[in-house]
Amino acid sequence: MNAESIKKASTVYFTLLKDKVIDENSEHFQTYFEPEVRQTVLLLADESGTYIIESPKRIHLVVQPTGSVFATNFTHLKDKHRQVETKKHFHLISIVIMAFLAAIDQNQAAKIRTKREGISYYALERLVNDLITNWESILKAKPAFGEEERIDMKDVVTTWKYMEVDNDDYGAKKGNRRTRIGLVASSMRLLETEGLIIILDRDDIPKALPKQELFERIEYLYHDYDRYELFKKLMTMEEGEHAENPSN
């Protein structure tokens, strides 16, 4: 491996660290696919606990869930994103994001529709509310619901139930992270920061449009994680399903 290839690989890798994605229009895209450059970039990624996703038109860099020098803890996340105030908020934000992913990760027709029209914050709030109402019903029949999945369902349900419901103009309350719509907005800003969605109509009825980068993450990365599929199943679980299945 010569010095020129190492230099090119370093440039590609640090560009990925900064931008998270390199698309086909970047000067680095073709450079990456030079055999020695690609081999070195993959080595750098592996050694630092990151992961390369190769799609037809983009190269993604993502952090591995464990063992990465770039992995963050709750304190670091809280410092970086002010909207993550407590671990309760963090858990609820995770639920909102997962509900959004489950909504767009369906059949091809649903993907095309959400890519074209997006999902409004109010529609997402209703989706999460229906989900948590369903979980509350399951908890009544099975108090241990969520323990196997390592989710504090009671805490999630209680925190959401007692959050203020936004009935007034969004523009006047969009900064309030303690309302349900405020929590949805905070969750979507996290995805926007990662370059995975576009937020439209911020001051009216905001909506989140998934970018192609997000669909590629789902296809090339998330589908390989059992934890993602477990969460996705929880998003669509019927009230009686978990309580009646003795194996759960």
Disulfide bonds with the S-S distance in Angstrom:
none
